[in-house]
Amino acid sequence: MDQPSTYHEPVMLQECLEGLQIDPAGIYVDVTFGGGGHSRAILDQLTTGHLFSFDQDPDAAVNAQAFKGDPRFTFIAANFRHLRRYLKLHKAEKVNGILADLGVSSHQINTPERGFSTRFEADLDMRMNPGVDKTAREVLNSRSARELQRILGMYGEVTNARTAADAIFAARYNTPIETVNDLKSILLRFAPKHRENKYFAQVFQALRIEVNDELLVLEEFLSQVPEVLAPGGRLVVMSYHSLEDRLVKNFIQKGKFDGEVEKDFYGNVLKPLNSVTRKPVEATEEEVARNPRARSAKLRIAEKEQVFAE
């Protein structure tokens, strides 16, 4: 059984594979399986190696059935914030490469009932894992105006976050905010003229990040990477907005998410990974024309320091 071709076209596939520098006998992790496009390409390069793929979305678990029976492949139905725990469980404590394609898959966006898209009328859900309790609907109807302002301003970089938050807070006292159109109708008068789609996309991004704890999950994941990677192992991360990219960039450059870089007594920078790419890699014009999702993608590659014997 082949993976559904309409599920999600893998972004910058060749660049990801080159970044991982795949050893056919190595152990690799794809922490965002999705439709399996990147995983399939990694498996194609393995001989005696092994691939572990994570995804918390039940739809991705269905796609992973296409790989069933391949002894080189293990699917882990879990959030990648639990990377270290599950690899330890599978006796793979050191790996040669880790790939993360962050953000929402085309499939999730194009499935109306998931509530990720501004294009379809649906319940305000936005859970990447339908098994958790927190939904966009719950966030909108239960948080204080100040908390809503923080979410919209910090995660969506919405310029009039306070005005929008106050409008949501006031509107829900008359009727609970249940659907995509409920929310859009409240905020339409605050959206800049001729830029309504971008404005709603920012609002939806903010809610999605809050519902799925995306930035916290990313921090937890990155913090585990140095321990899990073997010396010389590669980390390849693709992000789709500045908040994610900043976390990835800071961690690669400093070994932490904020503050100044730490140095030892001799002035040597103390960080577990070395950046392979000075600037993030971006998709070619040809790929963007074929797959618009690639337009905002930024790919960063890092390597764990190799230990050489004296």
C-alpha positions as CSV (number, residue, x, y, z in Angstrom):
1,M,0.0,0.0,0.0
2,D,1.4,3.4,-1.0
3,Q,1.1,6.5,1.2
4,P,-1.6,8.9,0.0
5,S,0.1,11.3,-2.5
6,T,-2.4,14.0,-1.5
7,Y,-1.6,13.8,2.2
8,H,1.4,16.1,2.3
9,E,4.3,16.8,-0.2
10,P,7.5,16.7,1.8
11,V,9.2,20.2,1.8
12,M,12.9,20.5,0.7
13,L,13.2,16.7,0.6
14,Q,16.6,16.6,-1.1
15,E,18.0,19.3,1.2
16,C,16.9,17.3,4.2
17,L,18.5,14.1,3.0
18,E,21.8,15.9,2.3
19,G,21.7,17.6,5.7
20,L,21.3,14.2,7.5
21,Q,24.3,12.8,5.6
22,I,22.7,9.3,5.8
23,D,24.8,6.3,6.7
24,P,23.0,3.2,5.3
25,A,23.8,1.4,8.6
26,G,22.9,4.3,10.8
27,I,19.9,5.0,13.2
28,Y,17.7,7.9,12.3
29,V,14.6,9.6,13.7
30,D,11.8,11.5,11.9
31,V,10.0,13.2,14.7
32,T,7.1,14.4,12.4
33,F,6.0,11.5,10.3
34,G,2.8,13.0,8.8
35,G,2.2,11.5,5.4
36,G,5.6,9.6,5.6
37,G,7.3,11.4,2.7
38,H,10.5,12.2,4.5
39,S,10.5,8.8,6.3
40,R,10.1,7.0,3.0
41,A,13.0,8.8,1.5
42,I,15.2,8.1,4.5
43,L,14.3,4.4,4.5
44,D,15.2,4.2,0.8
45,Q,18.8,5.0,1.8
46,L,19.1,2.5,4.6
47,T,20.4,-1.0,4.4
48,T,21.0,-2.4,7.9
49,G,20.1,0.9,9.5
50,H,16.8,1.7,11.3
51,L,14.3,4.6,11.3
52,F,12.1,5.6,14.2
53,S,9.2,7.9,13.3
54,F,7.1,9.9,15.8
55,D,3.6,11.3,15.3
56,Q,0.8,12.0,17.8
57,D,-1.8,12.4,15.0
58,P,-4.0,9.2,14.5
59,D,-4.2,10.0,10.8
60,A,-0.4,9.7,10.6
61,A,-0.6,6.3,12.4
62,V,-2.9,5.2,9.6
63,N,-0.4,6.3,7.0
64,A,2.4,4.4,8.9
65,Q,0.5,1.1,8.1
66,A,2.0,1.4,4.6
67,F,5.4,0.7,6.2
68,K,4.2,-2.3,8.2
69,G,6.5,-5.3,8.0
70,D,9.6,-3.3,7.2
71,P,12.1,-4.5,9.8
72,R,14.0,-1.2,9.5
73,F,11.1,0.9,10.6
74,T,9.4,1.6,13.9
75,F,6.4,4.0,14.3
76,I,6.0,5.6,17.7
77,A,2.5,7.1,18.3
78,A,3.6,9.9,20.6
79,N,4.5,13.6,20.7
80,F,8.2,14.2,20.0
81,R,8.6,16.0,23.3
82,H,9.0,12.4,24.6
83,L,11.9,11.7,22.2
84,R,14.5,10.4,24.8
85,R,12.0,8.3,26.7
86,Y,10.8,6.3,23.7
87,L,14.2,5.9,22.1
88,K,15.4,4.5,25.4
89,L,12.4,2.2,25.5
90,H,13.4,0.9,22.0
91,K,17.1,0.6,23.1
92,A,18.2,3.3,20.7
93,E,19.9,5.7,23.1
94,K,22.3,7.2,20.5
95,V,21.2,8.1,16.9
96,N,23.0,9.4,13.8
97,G,20.4,11.9,12.7
98,I,17.2,13.6,13.7
99,L,14.7,15.3,11.3
100,A,11.9,17.7,12.4
101,D,9.5,19.2,9.9
102,L,7.5,21.6,12.2
103,G,4.1,23.1,11.6
104,V,0.8,21.8,10.3
105,S,0.6,19.2,7.5
106,S,-1.3,20.0,4.4
107,H,-3.6,17.1,5.3
108,Q,-4.5,18.7,8.7
109,I,-5.2,22.1,7.1
110,N,-7.3,20.6,4.3
111,T,-9.4,18.4,6.6
112,P,-12.2,20.8,7.5
113,E,-13.4,19.1,10.7
114,R,-9.9,19.5,12.3
115,G,-10.6,23.3,12.5
116,F,-7.0,24.3,11.5
117,S,-8.1,26.3,8.4
118,T,-9.7,29.7,8.0
119,R,-11.2,28.5,4.7
120,F,-13.7,26.0,6.1
121,E,-16.6,26.4,8.5
122,A,-15.9,23.9,11.3
123,D,-15.7,23.6,15.1
124,L,-12.8,25.4,16.6
125,D,-10.7,22.4,17.4
126,M,-7.0,22.7,16.2
127,R,-5.7,19.7,18.2
128,M,-2.9,17.8,16.6
129,N,-3.6,15.0,19.0
130,P,-7.4,14.6,19.2
131,G,-6.9,12.7,22.5
132,V,-6.0,15.8,24.5
133,D,-8.7,18.0,26.2
134,K,-7.6,21.5,25.3
135,T,-9.2,22.9,22.1
136,A,-9.3,26.3,20.5
137,R,-12.9,26.5,21.5
138,E,-12.0,25.9,25.1
139,V,-9.2,28.6,25.0
140,L,-11.5,31.2,23.4
141,N,-14.3,30.7,25.9
142,S,-12.4,30.3,29.1
143,R,-9.3,32.5,29.2
144,S,-9.2,36.0,30.6
145,A,-9.0,39.0,28.2
146,R,-5.4,39.6,29.3
147,E,-4.5,35.9,28.7
148,L,-6.1,36.1,25.2
149,Q,-4.1,39.2,24.5
150,R,-0.9,37.5,25.4
151,I,-1.7,34.5,23.2
152,L,-2.6,36.6,20.2
153,G,0.3,39.0,20.6
154,M,3.0,36.5,21.5
155,Y,2.1,33.6,19.3
156,G,0.4,35.3,16.4
157,E,2.2,38.6,16.4
158,V,-1.2,40.2,16.0
159,T,-0.7,44.0,16.2
160,N,-4.1,44.9,17.7
161,A,-4.0,41.9,20.1
162,R,-5.6,43.8,23.0
163,T,-8.6,45.1,20.9
164,A,-9.1,41.6,19.4
165,A,-8.9,40.0,22.9
166,D,-11.4,42.4,24.4
167,A,-13.8,41.8,21.5
168,I,-13.6,38.0,21.9
169,F,-14.1,38.3,25.7
170,A,-17.2,40.6,25.3
171,A,-18.8,38.5,22.5
172,R,-18.7,35.2,24.3
173,Y,-20.9,36.5,27.1
174,N,-23.8,36.6,24.7
175,T,-23.1,33.3,22.8
176,P,-20.2,30.8,23.2
177,I,-17.7,31.0,20.3
178,E,-17.9,27.5,18.7
179,T,-17.0,27.7,15.1
180,V,-14.5,29.2,12.6
181,N,-17.1,31.6,11.3
182,D,-18.1,32.6,14.8
183,L,-14.6,33.8,15.4
184,K,-14.1,35.4,12.0
185,S,-17.4,37.4,12.4
186,I,-16.2,38.8,15.7
187,L,-12.8,39.9,14.4
188,L,-13.7,40.9,10.8
189,R,-14.0,44.6,11.7
190,F,-10.6,44.6,13.3
191,A,-8.8,43.0,10.3
192,P,-6.8,45.4,8.1
193,K,-8.6,46.1,4.7
194,H,-7.4,43.8,1.9
195,R,-5.2,41.8,4.4
196,E,-8.0,40.0,6.1
197,N,-6.7,36.5,5.2
198,K,-3.3,37.2,6.6
199,Y,-4.8,38.6,9.8
200,F,-7.0,35.5,10.3
201,A,-4.0,33.3,9.6
202,Q,-2.1,35.1,12.4
203,V,-5.0,34.6,14.8
204,F,-5.3,30.9,13.9
205,Q,-1.6,30.4,14.3
206,A,-1.7,31.9,17.8
207,L,-4.5,29.6,18.9
208,R,-2.9,26.5,17.3
209,I,0.4,27.2,19.1
210,E,-1.5,27.6,22.4
211,V,-3.7,24.5,22.0
212,N,-0.7,22.3,21.1
213,D,1.9,23.8,23.4
214,E,4.1,24.0,20.2
215,L,6.9,26.3,21.5
216,L,7.2,24.5,24.8
217,V,7.2,21.1,23.0
218,L,10.0,22.4,20.6
219,E,12.1,23.6,23.5
220,E,11.7,20.2,25.3
221,F,12.6,18.4,22.1
222,L,15.7,20.5,21.3
223,S,17.0,20.2,24.9
224,Q,17.0,16.4,24.5
225,V,18.8,16.3,21.1
226,P,22.4,16.6,22.3
227,E,22.0,13.7,24.7
228,V,20.3,11.5,22.0
229,L,22.7,12.3,19.1
230,A,25.8,10.3,18.6
231,P,29.1,12.3,18.1
232,G,29.0,13.6,14.5
233,G,25.2,13.1,14.4
234,R,23.1,15.6,12.5
235,L,20.0,17.6,13.5
236,V,17.9,18.9,10.6
237,V,15.0,21.2,11.5
238,M,12.5,22.9,9.2
239,S,10.4,25.7,10.7
240,Y,7.6,27.8,9.2
241,H,7.4,31.0,11.3
242,S,9.9,33.3,13.1
243,L,9.0,32.1,16.7
244,E,10.1,28.5,15.9
245,D,13.0,29.5,13.8
246,R,14.3,31.8,16.6
247,L,14.3,29.0,19.1
248,V,16.1,26.6,16.7
249,K,18.7,29.2,15.8
250,N,19.4,30.2,19.4
251,F,19.7,26.6,20.6
252,I,22.1,25.7,17.8
253,Q,24.2,28.9,18.3
254,K,24.2,29.1,22.1
255,G,23.0,25.7,23.4
256,K,20.1,27.6,25.1
257,F,17.0,29.6,24.1
258,D,17.9,33.1,25.5
259,G,20.6,35.1,27.1
260,E,24.3,35.2,26.2
261,V,26.4,32.3,25.1
262,E,28.4,30.7,27.9
263,K,32.2,30.3,27.7
264,D,34.7,28.3,29.6
265,F,37.7,29.7,31.5
266,Y,39.7,29.9,28.2
267,G,37.0,31.7,26.3
268,N,35.8,28.7,24.4
269,V,32.0,28.7,23.6
270,L,30.2,26.0,25.5
271,K,27.5,24.5,23.3
272,P,26.6,21.0,22.3
273,L,26.0,21.5,18.6
274,N,27.8,23.2,15.8
275,S,25.9,25.0,13.0
276,V,26.4,23.5,9.5
277,T,24.4,26.2,7.8
278,R,25.4,29.8,8.4
279,K,22.0,31.0,7.1
280,P,18.8,28.9,6.9
281,V,18.4,27.0,3.7
282,E,15.2,28.1,1.7
283,A,13.3,26.3,-1.0
284,T,14.0,27.0,-4.6
285,E,11.6,29.1,-6.7
286,E,10.7,25.9,-8.6
287,E,9.7,24.1,-5.4
288,V,7.7,27.1,-4.1
289,A,5.8,27.2,-7.5
290,R,5.0,23.5,-7.1
291,N,4.3,23.5,-3.4
292,P,3.4,26.9,-1.9
293,R,3.8,25.6,1.6
294,A,7.6,25.6,1.1
295,R,7.6,29.4,0.7
296,S,7.9,30.1,4.4
297,A,10.1,27.1,5.3
298,K,13.6,27.7,6.8
299,L,15.9,24.7,7.2
300,R,18.7,24.7,9.8
301,I,21.3,22.0,10.1
302,A,23.6,21.3,13.1
303,E,26.1,18.6,14.0
304,K,27.1,17.2,17.4
305,E,30.8,17.6,18.0
306,Q,32.9,14.6,17.2
307,V,35.2,13.2,19.9
308,F,38.6,12.3,18.7
309,A,41.0,10.1,20.7
310,E,44.2,11.8,21.8
